[in-house]
Amino acid sequence: DASIVALTRRQSEFTAPIWSYISSAVGGSRIARGQSAAAENAAVLAQVERTYGVPKEIVLGIWGMETGFGSFKGDKDVLRSLATLASIRYRGEFFRDELLIALEILQKGLAERSEMRGSWAGAMGHTQFMPSSYMKYAVDQTGDGHADIWSSTSDALASTALAHLDANLDAIS
């Protein structure tokens, strides 16, 4: 997919001046949207904080940075994106490995292909999990038998807290 190849050269965090990037990332309407998202999801944020010990503000911040509180989770076919990036050997073996894990997600019936929509780089759901992160951290917070990071805010935020907790434990050890 030539459009994916072109996007490898246009990541805003690498092409915009740092102050412009920070201003757009944490300023303006994002704060108001964050306050609204915090209020609307207060119960799940409190439950996630109790369960994983990760402050709700951190989980909320990740959610806001990654998808604007779920307002844009990506519209690309994750498998197509990962296959493209793997075929051009973008970032070495990383995307090949992510493609294989994405196929494993499908093979195990953990998600339908139609659900696996995301960024041009294969990141998925409310907080942009790569397939390997999904396999390691996806949580079924709702108890419906499916760790749904795409349409379940509860599952996505719990998964994010678990991933954050694990990343911080790794940094300590």
C-alpha positions in Angstrom: 0.0 0.0 0.0 1.8 3.1 -1.3 -0.1 5.4 1.0 1.3 3.6 4.1 4.8 3.8 2.7 4.4 7.6 2.3 3.1 8.0 5.9 6.4 6.5 7.2 8.0 9.9 6.4 5.3 12.2 7.9 5.0 11.4 11.7 4.1 14.8 13.3 6.1 14.1 16.4 9.2 14.0 14.2 8.4 16.6 11.6 6.8 19.5 13.6 8.8 21.8 15.7 8.7 20.5 19.3 6.7 23.5 20.7 4.1 23.2 17.9 3.8 19.5 18.6 3.4 20.0 22.4 1.0 22.9 22.0 -1.3 20.8 19.7 -0.9 17.7 21.8 -1.9 19.2 25.2 -3.5 22.5 24.5 -6.7 23.9 23.2 -9.8 21.8 23.2 -8.0 18.6 24.3 -8.2 19.7 27.9 -11.9 20.4 27.7 -12.5 17.0 26.0 -10.4 15.4 28.7 -12.5 16.9 31.4 -15.6 15.7 29.7 -14.1 12.2 29.1 -13.1 12.0 32.8 -16.6 12.9 33.9 -18.3 10.5 31.5 -16.0 7.6 32.5 -15.5 8.4 36.2 -16.7 5.0 37.3 -14.5 2.9 35.0 -11.5 5.2 35.7 -12.0 4.8 39.4 -12.3 1.0 39.1 -9.2 0.8 36.9 -7.3 2.9 39.4 -8.4 0.6 42.3 -7.6 -2.6 40.4 -4.2 -1.7 38.9 -3.0 1.2 41.1 -2.4 3.4 38.1 -3.7 6.9 38.7 -6.7 7.7 36.5 -5.0 10.9 35.3 -2.2 8.8 33.7 -4.7 6.5 31.9 -6.8 9.4 30.8 -3.6 11.2 29.5 -2.6 8.2 27.5 -6.1 7.9 26.0 -6.2 11.6 25.2 -2.8 11.6 23.5 -3.3 8.4 21.5 -6.9 8.9 20.1 -8.3 12.1 21.5 -10.3 10.1 24.0 -11.5 7.7 21.3 -12.5 10.3 18.8 -10.1 8.9 16.1 -8.8 5.4 16.5 -7.6 5.0 13.0 -9.3 3.9 9.8 -6.6 1.6 8.3 -6.8 -2.2 7.9 -4.2 -3.2 10.4 -3.2 -6.3 8.6 -2.7 -4.5 5.3 -0.7 -1.8 7.1 1.5 -4.3 8.9 2.0 -6.4 5.7 3.1 -3.3 3.9 5.5 -2.2 6.6 6.9 -5.7 6.9 7.4 -6.1 3.1 9.5 -2.9 2.9 11.4 -4.0 6.1 10.5 -0.7 7.8 12.2 -0.8 11.3 13.8 -4.1 10.6 11.9 -7.1 11.9 9.5 -5.2 14.2 6.6 -5.0 11.8 7.1 -8.5 10.5 6.8 -9.7 14.1 3.7 -7.5 14.7 2.1 -8.9 11.5 2.6 -12.5 12.7 1.1 -11.6 16.0 -1.9 -9.9 14.4 -2.5 -13.1 12.4 -2.3 -15.0 15.6 -5.0 -12.7 17.1 -7.3 -13.7 14.2 -6.4 -17.4 14.3 -7.2 -17.6 18.0 -10.5 -15.8 17.4 -9.6 -12.9 19.8 -10.8 -10.4 17.2 -12.5 -10.3 13.9 -10.6 -8.8 11.0 -13.2 -6.1 10.6 -12.5 -5.0 14.1 -8.8 -4.7 13.5 -8.8 -1.1 12.3 -6.2 1.4 13.4 -3.3 3.6 12.5 -1.1 3.3 9.5 1.5 1.7 11.7 -0.8 -1.0 13.0 -1.7 0.5 16.3 -5.3 -0.4 17.4 -8.1 0.7 19.6 -8.7 3.5 22.1 -5.1 3.7 23.2 -3.3 2.4 20.1 -2.0 -1.1 21.1 0.3 -2.8 18.7 -0.7 -6.5 18.3 2.0 -7.7 20.6 0.8 -5.3 23.3 -2.8 -6.6 22.8 -1.6 -10.1 23.3 0.3 -9.2 26.4 -2.1 -6.7 28.1 -5.6 -6.9 26.7 -8.1 -7.1 29.5 -11.8 -8.1 29.4 -12.9 -5.5 32.0 -16.6 -5.9 31.1 -16.6 -9.7 31.6 -18.2 -10.4 28.3 -15.5 -12.9 27.2 -13.8 -10.5 24.7 -11.0 -8.0 25.4 -12.3 -5.3 23.1 -9.9 -2.4 22.9 -11.7 -1.0 19.9 -15.2 -0.3 21.1 -15.2 -1.0 24.8 -13.8 2.0 26.7 -13.7 -0.1 29.9 -11.6 -2.9 28.3 -9.3 -0.4 26.6 -8.7 1.7 29.8 -8.1 -1.4 31.9 -5.7 -2.8 29.3 -3.9 0.6 29.2 -3.5 0.6 33.0 -2.1 -2.9 33.0 0.4 -2.1 30.2 1.5 1.1 32.1 1.9 -0.8 35.3 4.0 -3.5 33.7 6.2 -0.9 31.9 6.9 0.8 35.2 7.7 -2.4 37.0 10.1 -3.3 34.2 11.8 0.2 34.6 12.2 -0.4 38.4 13.7 -3.9 38.1 
